[in-house]
Amino acid sequence: MKYTTLPTTDIKVSKICLGTMTWGRQNTEADGHEQMDYALERGVNFWDTAELYSVPATPETYGATEKIIGNWFKKTGKRDQVVLASKIAGGGDYTAHIRSGKFGRKNITEAIEGSLKRLQTDYIDLYQLHWPDRGVNCFGIRDYPYKTSTKEAENHLEILETLNDFVKQGKIKHVGLSNETPWGTMKYLQTAKDHNLPRMVTIQNSYSLIHRGYEVGMSEVSMRENVGLLAYSPLAQGVLSGKYLNGGQPEGARGTLFPRFIARYMTDGAQKAVAEYLKIAEKHGLTLTQLSLAYINQLPFVTSNIIGATKMSQLKENIDSINIELSHDILKEIEAVHAAIPNPAP
């Protein structure tokens, strides 16, 4: 395994991060425990979860993933070997079963205390805001929705002051963002600087060979402000494994069970790009999964690459991607496809 640190901290994290959102829906608790055992054995010490997991989010599965992780901590006693990240859900219809209202002292307090209880731990290493409490372009929305985004921006000062209280209590160590924009990220950084409050050290946004929108603005913020990207959906919900090409619908696959989650990655342009990337992979003796993950692993603004798997064979291939070095020729061929079909999946 290769390691880095959470920016501006001395916390060492693996370049591969274990994603957990399928545990409690597509995966059983036993599956989750097997994945955690294997990942830790392979040196993956950085795990990411969220209060709303598993996904798709429903009242019945709310908190299920955190409970599975908490039971593993209790069973193994290995909490101190893991750098654990979790997230508070934002508002909106999708999470109306969790709570109402914007990020604020009451909701943040409720969310953190609930996660700590489910996770059976005294602290969370990295606590993140799952998505902004305002209208932004994420989750398949390509452009800023300025015509319909009428929600006021978050109270950044109240949010950071509340998070700071939990840092002082030792219940969270560091804070981060998710699904944020350059404006939102800089607003948090400036507010933290002006009021001597915790700075956001990471941002968890989607990034894959067919969705490189992070490079339009956010990558510069990452590198100049030292805010590391935790790249999620690096395989575009499995589309970049190639299994959905030519109308494929593998039994039990996420896109087969929940097609709306891969819809954004199934445009004609995206499928054409996937086919081209597959050709590059095969030409150089790689699987498309290996090519897709290895590309992200080598990016200078990436702190960790969040992989997820429903099968152990997938988990092993994903983790092994850390050992693959892409040659100059391969990178050149990838950029040629990107230039011809830029960001086909928002």
PyMOL commands that set and color helices and strands:
alter all, ss='L'
color gray80, all
select helices_A, chain A and resi 29-41+64-76+79-81+93-95+105-119+156-169+182-195+213-215+218-225+239-241+245-247+254-257+259-261+263-265+268-283+288-297+312-323+328-340
alter helices_A, ss='H'
color red, helices_A
select strands_A, chain A and resi 3-5+12-14+16-19+46-48+83-88+124-129+172-178+200-206+228-232+302-307
alter strands_A, ss='S'
color yellow, strands_A
deselect
rebuild
show_as cartoon
